[in-house]
Amino acid sequence: MRSKTVRDALSGAVAAAVALGVSELAAGLLGLPSLIEGMGNWVIDVVPTPLKEWAIATFGTNDKLVLLIGIVVLTLLLGALVGVLARNRFGIATAVFIGFAAVASLAALDDPRVSLGVAVIPAGLAAITGLVTLQWLYRQSADTVVPPADSDARRDVSRRGFVIGLVSMFGVAVLSAGIGRALVNRATRSAAGRGDVALPTAAEALPAVPEAAELGVEGLSSVITPNQTFYRIDTAFLGVPRVEIQDWALSIEGRVDSPYSISYFDLLDMPMVEKDVTLSCVSNEVGGDLVGNARWLGVPLAEVLDRAGVNDDAEQLVGRSVDDFTVGFPVEAVYDGRDALLAVGMNGEPLPMEHGFPARLVVAGLYGYVSATKWLSSIELTGWDDFDAYWIPRGWAKEAPIKTQSRIDTPTQGASVPPGMRQVAGVAWAPHRGISKVEVKLGEEAEWVEARLSEPLSDNCWRQWVIDWEAPAGTHQIQVRATDGEGSVQTDEVRPPAPDGATGWHTVRVSVG
């Protein structure tokens, strides 16, 4: 009995895996939404704020990978349960697979570009192939149960046939999912046309990063974060939204005198500027790595708005992405002297797909969840109380200036280092205010000592800092704090990221000896 139950459970799990794989293959071949992606986006949309905060704090930029694994594991477990229950009552399996397909179809409808008819196709194919696979595996499993009079050899051959069938179907599932996902990603990039884009030369270009902006300490974050390591936190799940630049247009509407829309190529014809700006996620813990600095190419946001004529009663700028994600921040942030861009380039190349191609918002001094819309589709001017952006009803603050922060990059928490002279180094940031001083405490009873700072690129960027330390044997606590350009010292009050950014001094303990 136990052996039969195991075979049925494995049959159900593999049938569920085949269903998921076929949904991905259908998405890739037919250009349709995948079942897994729809479910993932739905989960991200409805997850409570404390759970989202915990996931990012625990898994960082791997949070979506963990979510993907969780969806797959839960689906396989559900399939295993169905496999056991439906052996002699196949109607149960039919109901569960159709129900799962229906839920996945409804989840896909969260994407404003997806209709019910389109969403049903991959889900329906997944349900059908899953049921057919389960029936076939049931038959294979039945062949392993032979009469006692038959030889052990025949029983072994039948069991071997079931195992081969099981492994083969699982291989089909993995291969289908892999091919489908590769096709989806390739189609997204080729349809976007990013590879054919030649960025214009900036009318206001920045000089090369000066040598004095880099302190050259091993283990210290570079002053310009490479695109491939720049943090990514957004509500897109497996891939990125599909945007074809031939069809893309940005609309500027709401409380303006002359609403208008602009194509990607008309946008590239506008005078461009380069700006170095540090961005940070509000979910970044003290000492975390959900922060980065890049050289952005784009049009000053003020010029984009002035072309429409902003009304006097416009208080909030709402940015909306092609997948309906929204941000909102005060209009005055566009005009108060900070760098605020409609960006098309990042570190010398068109925006990477993962970072918002074809266009995004970059606003210095505001956390990304209220300002940094990727895959931008519209800008709307509203009253402050007329609209709450995506994360506000989910418990996050509506106003979100980036807190003054500093981080120890080297030595790291728990490091073991030899005694003697070494360097303690890191970065500090307070975009729009700048960093004027960084202090380090080398021991719990030690005095604060001022660190040496790198040359600033601008007040909107982080700065590197370093201090020499004659490290004695023993265990030592190191702390860092920064002072912004307005003279305010980073607070030591320990607060979590929610609702408007973490605070406290980054602290590490190291062993010397």
ABEGO torsion letter per residue (X at the ends): XAAAAAAAAAAAAAAAAAAAAAAAAAAAAAGBBBAAAAAAAAAAAABBAAAAAAAAAAAEAAAAAAAAAAAAAAAAAAAAAAAAAAAABAAAAAAAAAAAAAAAAAAAAABAABBAAAAAAAAAAAAAAAAAAAAAAAAAAAAABBBAABBAAAAAAAAAAAAAAAAAAAAAAAAAAAAAAAAAAAAAAAAAGAAABBBBBBABBBBBBBAAABAGBBGBBBABBBAAABBBBBABBABBBBBBAAABBBBBBEBBABBBBBBAAAAAABBBBBBBBBBBBAABBBGBABBBBBBBBBBBAAAAAAAAGBBAABABBBBBBAAGBBBBBBAAAAAAGBBBBBBABBGGBBBBAAAGOABBBBBBGBBAAAABBBGBABBBBBBAAABBBAAAAAGBBABBBBBBBBBBAOBBBGBBBBBEBBBBBBBBBBBGAEBABBBBBBEAABBBBBBBBBBBABAABBBBBBBBBBBBBEBBBBBBBBBBAAGBBBBABBBBAOAAEBBEBBBBBBBBX
